[in-house]
Amino acid sequence: MSSDEITLAAGDAEVSVRPGRGARLGSLKVGGVELLRQGERYGCFPMVPWCGRVREGRFLSGGHPHQLPLNSPPHAIHGTGRDTAWKTARVSDREAVFTYDLADPWPYSGRVTQIVELTESALTLRMSVETYDDSFPAQAGWHPWFNRRLTADGEDVRIAFDAAWQERRGDDHLPTGERVDPQPGPWDDCFGMPDGVDVTLTWPGQLEVNVASREEWVVVYDEQEAAVCVEPQTGPPNGLNTLPRLVTPLEPLETSTTWTWRRL
């Protein structure tokens, strides 16, 4: 099964997914209002099999060094899934399932599955990374680009969250390993939420969206004029090296995020 775009609808909510473009969400509308920045690089893409930057594209697994392409020199960034054509495995009115098989330049074999589920008031994204052979470290998460303003005359979005710590960022945009108290924005930073990601985006007088996940890591980026990003993920940037999560034949990497909205 294949299509350039898969659209799900529930009530006045509508989401479109582009399997041929990294299974990214190309659009999310509530009441006809677009929440995601439009464009080939934007929408919301899955970050897999790693999230954020990997220092100089290098990581170790079982003592073996691996080199990833430096697609954001001097680092590798955001995984390979966003640049891959995924297969559409199943579609119903409110749910769609997409898969792709890991391949070069990722050095291990495996399968990634993303499930997109829409209701009248929420969008849930689930992702799993499986291996049928060698174990390997991996990460998974999502990189949404939310419009800073929903309408031309609307107010800028407000971002609210209560993090336990902020990863101090070095000049190379990677965490230094030091945890500090959360600092005021603007941000391109990773925060720790041990009780799970819980970030609220509010467009005054229009809409409130809560981004939640059982994961404890989220990157918040609001340095761009047109959009802001709230990125729940299974580990911090450079986590393949600093906090690896091992995918084994018996234990896949599984994660999810739910975005819930209400009108104001």
VOBA-1610 file (N, C-alpha, C; in pm, whole numbers, padded with zeros to 5 digits, always signed):
BEGIN
Met+00085-00119+00000Met+00000+00000+00000Met+00088+00124+00000Ser+00059+00220-00085Ser+00140+00342-00088Ser+00054+00458-00132Ser+00091+00575-00087Ser+00021+00697-00127Ser+00112+00814-00096Asp+00098+00921-00172Asp+00178+01039-00144Asp+00139+01103-00012Glu+00013+01087+00027Glu-00035+01148+00151Glu-00152+01068+00206Ile-00147+01042+00335Ile-00255+00972+00405Ile-00320+01073+00499Thr-00452+01087+00492Thr-00523+01183+00576Thr-00620+01111+00668Leu-00613+01147+00797Leu-00706+01097+00897Leu-00790+01214+00947Ala-00916+01187+00982Ala-01005+01291+01031Ala-01087+01239+01148Ala-01110+01329+01245Ala-01194+01296+01360Ala-01256+01427+01409Gly-01389+01437+01402Gly-01453+01564+01436Gly-01402+01672+01343Asp-01358+01784+01399Asp-01304+01891+01314Asp-01151+01891+01313Ala-01091+01778+01353Ala-00945+01764+01349Ala-00906+01681+01228Glu-00792+01717+01168Glu-00744+01646+01049Glu-00592+01645+01051Val-00534+01528+01024Val-00388+01516+01017Val-00353+01445+00887Ser-00246+01491+00822Ser-00197+01425+00702Ser-00055+01377+00726Val-00024+01258+00673Val+00107+01197+00687Val+00162+01170+00548Arg+00292+01195+00529Arg+00357+01175+00400Arg+00460+01063+00411Pro+00419+00940+00387Pro+00512+00827+00404Pro+00636+00837+00319Gly+00624+00892+00199Gly+00740+00904+00111Gly+00839+01010+00155Arg+00799+01093+00250Arg+00886+01199+00301Arg+00914+01178+00450Gly+00961+01058+00480Gly+01000+01032+00618Gly+00885+01009+00712Ala+00767+00976+00660Ala+00647+00956+00742Ala+00622+01075+00834Arg+00653+01193+00782Arg+00631+01314+00863Arg+00486+01357+00853Leu+00439+01424+00958Leu+00310+01490+00952Leu+00326+01615+00868Gly+00253+01621+00758Gly+00261+01741+00674Gly+00167+01849+00721Ser+00062+01809+00796Ser-00039+01906+00838Ser-00113+01851+00959Leu-00149+01940+01049Leu-00241+01910+01158Leu-00333+02031+01173Lys-00460+02011+01144Lys-00557+02120+01151Lys-00661+02089+01257Val-00697+02193+01331Val-00807+02186+01427Val-00903+02299+01394Gly-01025+02262+01359Gly-01121+02365+01318Gly-01077+02441+01196Gly-01003+02374+01108Gly-00956+02438+00985Gly-00833+02523+01002Val-00777+02534+01123Val-00659+02616+01151Val-00536+02526+01155Glu-00434+02561+01078Glu-00311+02482+01069Glu-00221+02508+01189Leu-00181+02398+01256Leu-00093+02410+01372Leu+00055+02399+01336Leu+00088+02334+01225Leu+00227+02304+01193Leu+00279+02394+01082Arg+00404+02434+01095Arg+00466+02512+00988Arg+00473+02427+00860Gln+00441+02491+00748Gln+00437+02421+00620Gln+00572+02428+00549Gly+00603+02327+00470Gly+00728+02323+00396Gly+00793+02187+00405Glu+00881+02157+00310Glu+00942+02023+00301Glu+01017+01984+00428Arg+01080+02080+00495Arg+01162+02049+00612Arg+01081+02049+00741Tyr+00956+02088+00733Tyr+00882+02120+00855Tyr+00773+02017+00885Gly+00656+02060+00926Gly+00556+01966+00973Gly+00601+01906+01105Cys+00605+01773+01112Cys+00657+01702+01229Cys+00716+01571+01182Phe+00846+01552+01203Phe+00909+01429+01155Phe+00958+01343+01271Pro+00956+01209+01252Pro+01014+01120+01352Pro+01166+01128+01350Met+01224+01138+01469Met+01370+01133+01483Met+01406+00990+01525Val+01476+00917+01439Val+01509+00778+01463Val+01613+00735+01361Pro+01712+00654+01393Pro+01736+00587+01521Pro+01820+00668+01621Trp+01829+00799+01602Trp+01884+00884+01708Trp+01815+01019+01701Cys+01828+01095+01811Cys+01761+01224+01825Cys+01865+01334+01845Gly+01842+01448+01783Gly+01934+01558+01798Gly+02070+01525+01736Arg+02174+01585+01792Arg+02308+01572+01736Arg+02385+01456+01799Val+02463+01388+01717Val+02564+01292+01763Val+02700+01357+01737Arg+02780+01368+01843Arg+02906+01441+01832Arg+02994+01384+01722Glu+03022+01470+01623Glu+03107+01434+01509Glu+03059+01307+01438Gly+02932+01272+01459Gly+02874+01156+01393Gly+02930+01023+01440Arg+02996+01020+01555Arg+03062+00898+01599Arg+02995+00841+01723Phe+02980+00709+01725Phe+02935+00643+01847Phe+02995+00503+01854Leu+03000+00451+01976Leu+03051+00318+02001Leu+02936+00223+02034Ser+02947+00100+01987Ser+02850-00004+02023Ser+02925-00135+02039Gly+02921-00189+02160Gly+02996-00311+02186Gly+03145-00295+02163Gly+03195-00174+02185Gly+03336-00146+02164Gly+03374-00118+02021His+03277-00125+01929His+03305-00101+01788His+03268+00043+01752Pro+03359+00120+01692Pro+03327+00257+01653Pro+03247+00259+01522His+03155+00354+01514His+03077+00374+01393His+03079+00522+01356Gln+03077+00549+01226Gln+03078+00686+01175Gln+02952+00710+01094Leu+02874+00810+01132Leu+02753+00849+01061Leu+02784+00969+00972Pro+02709+00988+00863Pro+02729+01106+00778Pro+02705+01235+00857Leu+02789+01334+00830Leu+02779+01462+00901Leu+02680+01551+00825Asn+02551+01528+00850Asn+02449+01605+00778Asn+02421+01740+00842Ser+02488+01769+00954Ser+02484+01902+01015Ser+02623+01928+01073Pro+02724+01948+00984Pro+02863+01954+01026Pro+02884+02049+01144Pro+02963+02008+01244Pro+03047+01887+01245Pro+02978+01763+01302His+02843+01765+01309His+02773+01655+01374His+02677+01586+01277Ala+02626+01471+01322Ala+02513+01405+01256Ala+02388+01440+01337Ile+02275+01465+01270Ile+02158+01516+01340Ile+02030+01445+01298His+01946+01417+01399His+01804+01382+01382His+01775+01248+01316Gly+01874+01160+01300Gly+01847+01027+01249Gly+01834+01019+01099Thr+01798+00899+01052Thr+01784+00874+00909Thr+01638+00860+00866Gly+01549+00842+00962Gly+01410+00817+00928Gly+01343+00929+00851Arg+01381+01052+00879Arg+01315+01166+00812Arg+01353+01175+00665Asp+01462+01107+00625Asp+01508+01111+00485Asp+01476+00982+00411Thr+01390+00900+00468Thr+01361+00767+00414Thr+01216+00759+00370Ala+01190+00685+00264Ala+01052+00654+00224Ala+01003+00538+00309Trp+00894+00560+00383Trp+00834+00456+00466Trp+00723+00386+00387Lys+00690+00266+00430Lys+00578+00192+00372Lys+00453+00211+00458Thr+00339+00223+00392Thr+00213+00232+00463Thr+00162+00090+00486Ala+00157+00051+00613Ala+00119-00087+00646Ala-00031-00104+00664Arg-00096-00003+00720Arg-00240-00017+00749Arg-00301+00121+00767Val-00423+00141+00718Val-00493+00268+00733Val-00639+00241+00766Ser-00691+00309+00866Ser-00835+00312+00893Ser-00875+00459+00902Asp-00997+00486+00941Asp-01045+00625+00943Asp-00961+00712+01036Arg-00918+00655+01148Arg-00853+00736+01250Arg-00713+00687+01289Glu-00662+00586+01220Glu-00530+00533+01255Glu-00456+00489+01130Ala-00325+00515+01129Ala-00241+00470+01018Ala-00109+00418+01075Val-00055+00315+01010Val+00068+00252+01055Val+00169+00254+00941Phe+00293+00295+00974Phe+00399+00309+00875Phe+00523+00237+00924Thr+00601+00179+00831Thr+00722+00108+00869Thr+00835+00139+00771Tyr+00958+00123+00819Tyr+01073+00119+00728Tyr+01183+00034+00791Asp+01263-00026+00705Asp+01372-00112+00751Asp+01500-00030+00758Leu+01568-00039+00872Leu+01695+00031+00890Leu+01797-00018+00788Ala+01873+00074+00734Ala+01972+00042+00632Ala+02081+00148+00634Asp+02184+00130+00550Asp+02291+00229+00541Asp+02231+00369+00528Pro+02290+00467+00599Pro+02418+00463+00670Pro+02410+00413+00814Trp+02291+00373+00861Trp+02285+00314+00995Trp+02347+00174+00988Pro+02437+00140+01081Pro+02515+00017+01065Pro+02445-00111+01112Tyr+02322-00102+01159Tyr+02253-00220+01208Tyr+02119-00239+01136Ser+02077-00364+01128Ser+01948-00394+01067Ser+01839-00394+01173Gly+01718-00364+01129Gly+01604-00360+01219Gly+01486-00297+01150Arg+01378-00282+01221Arg+01257-00222+01165Arg+01204-00116+01258Val+01159-00005+01198Val+01096+00104+01272Val+00949+00109+01233Thr+00863+00123+01331Thr+00719+00135+01309Thr+00668+00262+01374Gln+00588+00340+01302Gln+00523+00457+01358Gln+00371+00441+01341Ile+00298+00464+01450Ile+00152+00459+01449Ile+00100+00598+01477Val+00009+00644+01392Val-00054+00776+01407Val-00202+00754+01435Glu-00250+00805+01548Glu-00390+00785+01587Glu-00452+00920+01622Leu-00568+00949+01564Leu-00635+01077+01582Leu-00772+01058+01645Thr-00804+01143+01744Thr-00939+01153+01796Thr-00985+01298+01782Glu-01107+01327+01830Glu-01158+01464+01817Glu-01075+01567+01893Ser-01004+01521+01998Ser-00932+01618+02082Ser-00787+01584+02107Ala-00734+01482+02036Ala-00595+01444+02064Ala-00534+01370+01946Leu-00402+01381+01937Leu-00322+01306+01841Leu-00219+01226+01921Thr-00214+01096+01897Thr-00114+01011+01962Thr-00021+00953+01857Leu+00109+00966+01881Leu+00212+00911+01795Leu+00288+00806+01874Arg+00304+00689+01815Arg+00380+00581+01879Arg+00490+00536+01784Met+00602+00496+01840Met+00712+00450+01757Met+00784+00335+01829Ser+00829+00238+01748Ser+00908+00128+01803Ser+01026+00102+01710Val+01136+00059+01769Val+01256+00017+01695Val+01285-00126+01736Glu+01286-00217+01639Glu+01307-00359+01666Glu+01432-00408+01594Thr+01495-00510+01651Thr+01603-00580+01582Thr+01574-00729+01584Tyr+01609-00795+01478Tyr+01595-00940+01471Tyr+01732-01008+01474Asp+01837-00926+01495Asp+01973-00978+01487Asp+02055-00917+01600Asp+02152-00833+01564Asp+02241-00774+01665Asp+02169-00668+01747Ser+02207-00660+01874Ser+02160-00551+01959Ser+02236-00423+01925Phe+02171-00309+01948Phe+02236-00181+01918Phe+02171-00069+01998Pro+02246+00040+02023Pro+02187+00156+02090Pro+02103+00235+01991Ala+01997+00297+02041Ala+01911+00377+01954Ala+01834+00479+02038Gln+01777+00576+01967Gln+01686+00673+02027Gln+01570+00692+01931Ala+01460+00744+01985Ala+01344+00778+01902Ala+01272+00896+01964Gly+01212+00978+01879Gly+01137+01093+01926Gly+01073+01165+01808Trp+01019+01282+01835Trp+00950+01360+01731Trp+00995+01505+01733His+00994+01564+01615His+01039+01702+01597His+00927+01782+01528Pro+00829+01828+01606Pro+00724+01911+01547Pro+00766+02057+01537Trp+00720+02120+01429Trp+00737+02264+01410Trp+00599+02328+01424Phe+00568+02379+01543Phe+00440+02445+01565Phe+00448+02590+01520Asn+00346+02635+01449Asn+00343+02775+01406Asn+00346+02867+01527Arg+00431+02970+01519Arg+00437+03066+01629Arg+00305+03141+01642Arg+00245+03172+01528Arg+00111+03235+01527Arg+00019+03149+01443Leu-00103+03128+01492Leu-00198+03045+01418Leu-00269+03122+01308Thr-00285+03251+01329Thr-00347+03337+01228Thr-00267+03466+01217Ala-00286+03538+01109Ala-00207+03659+01085Ala-00221+03760+01197Asp-00342+03769+01255Asp-00364+03868+01361Asp-00359+03805+01500Gly-00317+03678+01508Gly-00310+03612+01637Gly-00184+03647+01715Glu-00187+03618+01845Glu-00070+03644+01930Glu+00030+03529+01920Asp+00155+03559+01956Asp+00258+03455+01959Asp+00224+03348+02062Val+00266+03227+02033Val+00244+03116+02125Val+00324+03137+02253Arg+00271+03088+02362Arg+00341+03090+02490Arg+00371+02946+02530Ile+00493+02922+02574Ile+00539+02787+02609Ile+00554+02779+02760Ala+00488+02680+02822Ala+00493+02666+02967Ala+00530+02523+03004Phe+00626+02508+03094Phe+00664+02375+03144Phe+00742+02392+03273Asp+00750+02284+03349Asp+00820+02284+03478Asp+00919+02169+03476Ala+01041+02199+03434Ala+01144+02095+03423Ala+01224+02085+03552Ala+01275+01965+03578Ala+01359+01944+03696Ala+01499+01999+03673Trp+01545+01996+03549Trp+01678+02049+03518Trp+01687+02083+03370Gln+01791+02156+03337Gln+01827+02186+03199Gln+01968+02134+03176Glu+01989+02068+03061Glu+02123+02024+03025Glu+02202+02146+02976Arg+02313+02176+03045Arg+02393+02290+03000Arg+02446+02260+02860Arg+02428+02357+02771Arg+02466+02340+02631Arg+02600+02407+02605Gly+02689+02332+02537Gly+02817+02389+02500Gly+02809+02469+02372Asp+02920+02529+02333Asp+02923+02606+02209Asp+02894+02520+02086Asp+02913+02388+02100Asp+02887+02297+01988Asp+02741+02248+01986His+02656+02309+02070His+02513+02277+02079His+02485+02142+02142Leu+02586+02079+02202Leu+02565+01951+02267Leu+02571+01968+02419Pro+02497+01885+02493Pro+02504+01893+02639Pro+02646+01868+02689Thr+02685+01945+02789Thr+02819+01929+02847Thr+02823+01818+02951Gly+02707+01772+02995Gly+02701+01675+03103Gly+02663+01738+03236Glu+02662+01872+03240Glu+02625+01943+03362Glu+02476+01975+03359Arg+02408+01949+03470Arg+02268+01982+03484Arg+02254+02111+03566Val+02174+02203+03515Val+02156+02331+03581Val+02007+02358+03597Asp+01974+02456+03682Asp+01834+02496+03695Asp+01785+02551+03561Pro+01659+02526+03525Pro+01607+02576+03397Pro+01626+02727+03384Gln+01675+02769+03270Gln+01705+02907+03241Gln+01594+02967+03152Pro+01576+03098+03156Pro+01478+03160+03067Pro+01521+03148+02921Gly+01423+03151+02830Gly+01453+03141+02687Gly+01515+03269+02635Pro+01545+03275+02505Pro+01514+03173+02404Pro+01596+03046+02423Trp+01538+02933+02373Trp+01598+02803+02396Trp+01630+02730+02267Asp+01738+02656+02271Asp+01763+02541+02185Asp+01828+02440+02277Asp+01748+02389+02372Asp+01802+02322+02489Asp+01722+02198+02525Cys+01790+02107+02595Cys+01729+01984+02642Cys+01697+01997+02790Phe+01577+01953+02827Phe+01531+01960+02965Phe+01495+01821+03015Gly+01510+01802+03147Gly+01476+01675+03209Gly+01347+01685+03286Met+01256+01589+03261Met+01128+01581+03331Met+01109+01437+03377Pro+01157+01402+03496Pro+01154+01263+03541Pro+01014+01203+03549Asp+00912+01285+03568Asp+00774+01235+03575Asp+00707+01230+03438Gly+00783+01258+03332Gly+00729+01255+03197Gly+00719+01395+03138Val+00735+01402+03008Val+00726+01530+02937Val+00586+01588+02951Asp+00579+01716+02985Asp+00451+01786+03003Asp+00475+01932+02970Val+00443+01969+02846Val+00467+02105+02797Val+00336+02157+02737Thr+00298+02280+02772Thr+00174+02338+02721Thr+00205+02457+02632Leu+00148+02454+02512Leu+00157+02563+02417Leu+00023+02635+02416Thr+00027+02766+02436Thr-00098+02843+02439Thr-00092+02956+02338Trp-00187+02956+02246Trp-00209+03067+02155Trp-00326+03146+02213Pro-00298+03261+02281Pro-00402+03329+02358Pro-00529+03354+02277Gly-00641+03321+02339Gly-00771+03343+02277Gly-00805+03247+02166Gln-00716+03150+02139Gln-00739+03060+02028Gln-00735+02913+02068Leu-00618+02865+02109Leu-00602+02721+02129Leu-00494+02694+02233Glu-00512+02583+02305Glu-00410+02532+02396Glu-00380+02388+02357Val-00252+02355+02345Val-00209+02220+02312Val-00111+02172+02420Asn-00140+02055+02477Asn-00049+01995+02573Asn+00027+01882+02506Val+00160+01887+02512Val+00246+01783+02457Val+00295+01698+02575Ala+00256+01571+02575Ala+00290+01482+02687Ala+00356+01356+02635Ser+00441+01298+02720Ser+00506+01171+02689Ser+00555+01110+02819Arg+00563+00978+02824Arg+00619+00915+02943Arg+00770+00932+02951Glu+00833+00975+02841Glu+00978+00997+02842Glu+01014+01115+02932Glu+01140+01121+02975Glu+01180+01230+03064Glu+01263+01336+02995Trp+01277+01327+02860Trp+01363+01420+02789Trp+01281+01497+02687Val+01305+01628+02681Val+01240+01710+02579Val+01335+01822+02540Val+01345+01846+02410Val+01418+01962+02359Val+01316+02068+02320Val+01341+02189+02367Val+01254+02303+02332Val+01338+02402+02251Tyr+01283+02439+02135Tyr+01353+02530+02044Tyr+01257+02641+02005Asp+01294+02765+02035Asp+01205+02878+02000Asp+01284+02997+01946Glu+01394+02968+01878Glu+01480+03075+01827Glu+01441+03119+01686Gln+01342+03052+01627Gln+01300+03086+01492Gln+01177+03177+01496Glu+01168+03268+01400Glu+01057+03363+01398Glu+00925+03296+01367Ala+00925+03195+01279Ala+00800+03141+01228Ala+00743+03026+01311Ala+00826+02957+01389Ala+00779+02835+01453Ala+00855+02807+01582Val+00797+02721+01664Val+00863+02671+01785Val+00855+02518+01784Cys+00948+02455+01854Cys+00954+02309+01854Cys+00954+02258+01998Val+00877+02152+02023Val+00875+02082+02151Val+00894+01935+02117Glu+01011+01878+02149Glu+01054+01750+02094Glu+01071+01644+02204Pro+00968+01567+02232Pro+00985+01457+02328Pro+01069+01346+02267Gln+01162+01291+02348Gln+01254+01193+02294Gln+01305+01102+02405Thr+01361+00987+02365Thr+01397+00885+02462Thr+01532+00908+02528Gly+01602+01012+02489Gly+01730+01043+02550Gly+01775+01181+02508Pro+01880+01234+02568Pro+01929+01367+02534Pro+02007+01366+02403Pro+02033+01482+02345Pro+02124+01488+02230Pro+02258+01422+02265Asn+02316+01355+02167Asn+02438+01276+02182Asn+02418+01157+02274Gly+02291+01119+02293Gly+02260+01010+02384Gly+02310+00874+02340Leu+02339+00857+02210Leu+02400+00730+02167Leu+02531+00706+02240Asn+02596+00815+02279Asn+02724+00805+02351Asn+02710+00819+02501Thr+02620+00906+02545Thr+02615+00939+02688Thr+02510+00862+02766Leu+02403+00821+02701Leu+02294+00751+02770Leu+02227+00653+02674Pro+02301+00552+02629Pro+02246+00462+02526Pro+02132+00376+02579Arg+02029+00361+02498Arg+01919+00267+02523Arg+01938+00152+02425Leu+01952+00031+02477Leu+01986-00082+02392Leu+01859-00149+02338Val+01857-00167+02206Val+01752-00244+02139Val+01803-00387+02125Thr+01729-00484+02176Thr+01767-00624+02167Thr+01657-00704+02101Pro+01684-00827+02057Pro+01579-00908+01997Pro+01460-00930+02089Leu+01481-00923+02221Leu+01373-00944+02317Leu+01313-00815+02368Glu+01381-00703+02347Glu+01334-00576+02403Glu+01348-00464+02301Pro+01241-00434+02227Pro+01244-00321+02135Pro+01244-00189+02212Leu+01280-00084+02144Leu+01267+00051+02198Leu+01128+00102+02160Glu+01048+00139+02258Glu+00911+00183+02232Glu+00887+00317+02301Thr+00821+00408+02232Thr+00794+00539+02288Thr+00665+00595+02228Ser+00612+00698+02292Ser+00490+00760+02241Ser+00479+00903+02291Thr+00397+00981+02224Thr+00362+01115+02269Thr+00217+01141+02233Thr+00147+01215+02318Thr+00008+01253+02293Thr-00005+01404+02303Trp-00065+01462+02201Trp-00093+01604+02199Trp-00244+01621+02216Thr-00282+01691+02320Thr-00424+01713+02350Thr-00455+01862+02339Trp-00567+01896+02276Trp-00598+02038+02255Trp-00736+02074+02307Arg-00750+02203+02333Arg-00880+02260+02368Arg-00885+02404+02320Arg-01003+02446+02282Arg-01021+02584+02236Arg-01032+02678+02356Leu-00985+02799+02337Leu-00990+02900+02443Leu-01095+03006+02410
//
